[in-house]
Amino acid sequence: MRRFLGGLRGGSSGSPGAYSSPAHTGPISGNNAVDPYRAEDVLTIKHGSNEYLFKYPVNTIASHVLTVGHLREKCAEVTGVDPKRLSLICAGRKLNDDEATLQSIGIEHGGKILAMGSNAPPPNKPTRNSDAAAAASSSTPPPAATPSPQPQKPKPPVGPAEKIETVRGHVISTLLPLVHDFIAGKGDENKRDDMHRRLTETIMAEVLKLDGVETDDPAIRARRKEVVKEVQGLLDALDKALADFNSS
């Protein structure tokens, strides 16, 4: 575990496809060059009348670790809004690509982002057909009142065991195929070092999630250790593949 938590290697996170966003000529919000001796990266998030400060280790943004998807999940967590209902806007630009890193689209340390959205359903707008139906039924007695729908019970909080399996499921379904492609030598060989760095940092981010799962249950702790070891195997395979490529 110490290997993964010892610090970032200067790579990127999020999906390795995060670099698909068009290149920018300069930051659209924030500036990584401000206060180079700062201890952390900070983003300001505005949601309604509330304002939040999201803090990350210094150079998290410049290293392409932080993606729009990560930011959307964090905004959903602090606002309580379903992430599918959240719109993120920066400098008049809507952030739709959850795979893109903030750095790749020009958002840097000190950037300001507007989060819009709520869990309330949109109001129903009357249509011509509904207006005509209402007029046609005005001479008939109103139908019997239907009972009001019962409020939905809140979902139970996700337990530590579920969190562990969620992380593992993401690694197996999304990251493992990318690791296999890297080992097989697929992709541009001139960008192999960069791909290795990006994959490594992406997997390390998942290890951080596992490390944040707290439990006193010995069985769950053993399972967490087992999954961490499984993810570590992917990192070891990546390192070995890169060494083989460089020596050939």
Secondary structure, DSSP 8 states (H G I E B T S, - for coil): -HHHHT---S---S-GGGGGS---SS-SB--TTS-TT-SEEEEEEEETTEEEEEEEETTTTTTT--BHHHHHHHHHHHH---GGG-EEEETTEE---TTSBTGGGTB-TT-EEEEE--SS-------HHHHHHHHHGGGS-------------------HHHHHHHHHHHIIIIIHHHHHHHHTT-S-GGGHHHHHHHHHHHHHHHHHHHHT-----HHHHHHHHHHHHHHHHHHHHHHHHHHHHHH-
